[in-house]
Amino acid sequence: MDSVQEYYAKTAPSKAADLEKAVGDCDRDELGRKLHKIAGSAGGFGYAELSRVARQAELLAKKAPGTELDEELQCATAAVIGMLKKLG
């Protein structure tokens, strides 16, 4: 793993914690923003699959505004969190 990927991997646990907080707070807008940042940055650091999964979750978060987090969004976000935790 090169240093750029190592850097991203070191930041992955805090990104996962941020997503968990947004889910716990039922903050769909913040969740969408966090997922957007992960989707954009992960690919640039060589994590294309994480970027793809985060983008799918982001689209679900932005699909229906409001505070309720439906099961599909929760599952998609859990997948992103799991991927981030594996990196860290």
Secondary structure, 3 states (H helix, E strand, C coil): CCHHHHHHHHHHHHHHHHHHHHHHCCCHHHHHHHHHHHHHHHHHCCCHHHHHHHHHHHHHHHHCCCCCCCHHHHHHHHHHHHHHHHHC
